[in-house]
Amino acid sequence: MIAIMAYWLNHRGEVRRSLRKERIDRVNSQLKDLYGPLLVLAETNERAWKEYRRKYFPREGSPQGPLTESVSTQWHVWVETFFAPRAQQMREIITQRGDLIIEKEMPAVVLDFCAHAASYDALLADWGAIAVNDSTLIRHPGSRFLLYVRDSHIYLKNEQEQLLRTGPAQ
C-alpha cells in the first residue's frame, strides 16, 4: 500500500513538472517568436510614424487636402523604405507564428493589421501611377494594434516571471 501511494505521488509530481515545463516552453516561444519581435517592430513603426507626422504635418498632425510635391515625394520614400517593409515583416511573423497567439481565435485587430499590411502589396505594385494623396486601401488599425501587442507582451512576461519564480512543481 505504501509503495502504491509513493508511486502515485511521484507520478503526480512528474506530471505537474512536465506540464509546468511545457507551459514555460510555450510562454518562452510566444515571447521569443511572436510577441517580442512584433513589439520591437510595432514600437519602432509607431515612433517613426510620430516623427514623420511631426516633421511633415506639424500643425495639423495629418494631411488636410492635397499633398505638396515635396511632401508627396517624402511619403513615397517613407512608405517604400520604412512603413511597407516593417508592415510586411510584422505580417510575416504573424502568419508564420500565428499558432502562438494568446487567444483561442485570431484577434480582429491583428487581422485588421494584416489586411492593411497586405494592401501595401497592391499599392507598391502600381506605385508610379498612384496619385500623390493615395495611400493603402485598408487603413492601419492605429494605436489598437500597438496596444494589443504591448498588453499581450506584458501579460506573457508576467506569466513567465510567475512560472520561473514558483520553481519546480512538487
C-alpha positions as CSV (number, residue, x, y, z in Angstrom):
1,M,0.0,0.0,0.0
2,I,2.8,2.4,0.9
3,A,4.6,1.6,-2.4
4,I,1.4,2.3,-4.4
5,M,1.0,5.7,-2.6
6,A,4.6,6.6,-3.2
7,Y,4.3,5.7,-6.9
8,W,1.1,7.7,-7.2
9,L,2.7,10.8,-5.5
10,N,5.8,10.5,-7.6
11,H,3.8,10.1,-10.8
12,R,1.6,13.1,-9.9
13,G,4.7,15.2,-9.3
14,E,6.2,14.2,-12.6
15,V,3.0,15.1,-14.4
16,R,3.0,18.5,-12.7
17,R,6.6,19.2,-13.6
18,S,6.1,18.1,-17.2
19,L,3.0,20.4,-17.6
20,R,4.8,23.3,-16.0
21,K,7.8,22.8,-18.3
22,E,5.5,22.7,-21.3
23,R,3.8,25.9,-20.2
24,I,7.2,27.6,-19.6
25,D,8.4,26.5,-23.1
26,R,5.2,27.8,-24.7
27,V,5.3,31.2,-23.0
28,N,9.0,31.5,-23.9
29,S,8.2,30.7,-27.5
30,Q,5.3,33.1,-27.6
31,L,7.7,35.9,-26.4
32,K,10.7,34.9,-28.5
33,D,9.0,34.0,-31.7
34,L,5.9,36.2,-31.9
35,Y,5.2,38.9,-29.3
36,G,8.8,40.0,-28.8
37,P,9.6,40.7,-32.4
38,L,6.2,42.2,-33.0
39,L,6.6,44.6,-30.1
40,V,10.0,45.8,-31.3
41,L,8.7,46.3,-34.9
42,A,5.4,47.9,-33.8
43,E,7.1,50.3,-31.4
44,T,9.7,51.2,-34.0
45,N,7.0,51.8,-36.5
46,E,5.0,53.9,-34.1
47,R,8.0,56.1,-33.2
48,A,8.8,56.6,-36.9
49,W,5.2,57.5,-37.7
50,K,5.1,60.1,-34.9
51,E,8.3,61.6,-36.1
52,Y,7.2,61.6,-39.7
53,R,3.9,63.4,-38.8
54,R,5.8,65.8,-36.6
55,K,8.2,66.7,-39.4
56,Y,5.8,66.9,-42.3
57,F,2.5,67.9,-40.6
58,P,3.5,69.8,-37.5
59,R,0.3,71.8,-37.1
60,E,-2.5,69.5,-38.3
61,G,-0.9,66.2,-37.3
62,S,-2.1,64.7,-40.6
63,P,-2.6,65.9,-44.2
64,Q,-5.7,68.0,-45.0
65,G,-6.2,68.1,-48.7
66,P,-3.6,67.6,-51.5
67,L,0.0,67.0,-50.5
68,T,2.7,69.2,-51.9
69,E,5.1,67.7,-54.3
70,S,8.0,67.6,-51.7
71,V,5.7,66.0,-49.0
72,S,4.4,63.5,-51.6
73,T,7.9,62.6,-52.5
74,Q,8.8,62.1,-48.9
75,W,5.7,60.0,-48.3
76,H,6.7,57.7,-51.2
77,V,10.2,57.3,-49.7
78,W,8.9,56.6,-46.2
79,V,6.4,54.1,-47.5
80,E,8.8,52.3,-49.8
81,T,11.8,52.2,-47.3
82,F,10.2,52.1,-43.9
83,F,6.4,51.7,-43.4
84,A,5.7,49.0,-46.0
85,P,8.8,46.8,-45.2
86,R,8.0,46.9,-41.4
87,A,4.4,46.1,-42.0
88,Q,5.4,43.2,-44.3
89,Q,7.8,41.9,-41.6
90,M,5.1,42.0,-38.9
91,R,2.6,40.3,-41.2
92,E,5.1,37.6,-42.0
93,I,5.8,37.0,-38.3
94,I,2.0,36.8,-37.6
95,T,1.3,34.4,-40.5
96,Q,4.3,32.2,-39.7
97,R,3.8,32.1,-35.9
98,G,0.0,32.7,-35.6
99,D,-0.3,29.5,-33.6
100,L,1.4,31.3,-30.7
101,I,-1.4,33.9,-30.4
102,I,-2.7,34.0,-26.8
103,E,-6.4,33.9,-27.7
104,K,-8.3,30.9,-29.0
105,E,-9.2,32.9,-32.1
106,M,-7.2,35.4,-34.1
107,P,-8.0,38.9,-32.7
108,A,-9.8,41.3,-35.0
109,V,-7.1,44.0,-34.6
110,V,-4.4,41.5,-35.7
111,L,-6.5,40.6,-38.8
112,D,-7.1,44.3,-39.5
113,F,-3.3,45.0,-39.3
114,C,-2.6,42.0,-41.6
115,A,-5.1,43.3,-44.2
116,H,-3.5,46.7,-44.0
117,A,0.0,45.2,-44.5
118,A,-1.3,43.2,-47.5
119,S,-2.7,46.3,-49.1
120,Y,0.8,47.6,-49.4
121,D,1.4,44.9,-52.0
122,A,-1.2,46.4,-54.3
123,L,-0.1,50.0,-53.5
124,L,3.6,49.3,-54.3
125,A,2.8,47.2,-57.4
126,D,1.5,50.4,-59.1
127,W,3.4,53.0,-57.0
128,G,4.5,55.1,-60.0
129,A,0.9,55.6,-61.2
130,I,-0.5,56.3,-57.7
131,A,-1.9,59.8,-57.2
132,V,0.1,61.8,-54.6
133,N,-2.6,61.5,-51.9
134,D,-3.4,57.8,-52.4
135,S,-2.4,55.5,-49.6
136,T,-3.3,52.0,-48.7
137,L,-6.8,50.9,-49.4
138,I,-7.1,49.4,-45.9
139,R,-6.2,51.7,-43.1
140,H,-3.8,50.8,-40.3
141,P,-5.8,50.0,-37.1
142,G,-3.9,52.7,-35.3
143,S,-3.0,52.5,-31.7
144,R,-5.2,49.5,-31.1
145,F,-2.7,47.2,-32.7
146,L,0.3,48.5,-30.7
147,L,-1.8,48.4,-27.5
148,Y,-2.7,44.8,-28.2
149,V,0.9,43.8,-28.8
150,R,2.1,45.7,-25.7
151,D,-0.6,44.2,-23.5
152,S,0.0,40.7,-24.7
153,H,3.7,41.0,-24.2
154,I,3.3,42.3,-20.7
155,Y,0.8,39.6,-19.9
156,L,3.2,36.9,-21.1
157,K,6.2,38.5,-19.3
158,N,4.2,38.5,-16.1
159,E,3.2,34.8,-16.6
160,Q,6.8,33.9,-17.4
161,E,8.1,35.7,-14.3
162,Q,5.5,33.9,-12.1
163,L,6.3,30.5,-13.6
164,L,10.0,31.0,-13.1
165,R,9.5,32.3,-9.5
166,T,7.5,29.4,-8.4
167,G,10.3,26.9,-9.1
168,P,9.8,23.3,-9.9
169,A,6.5,21.7,-9.1
170,Q,6.4,19.3,-6.2
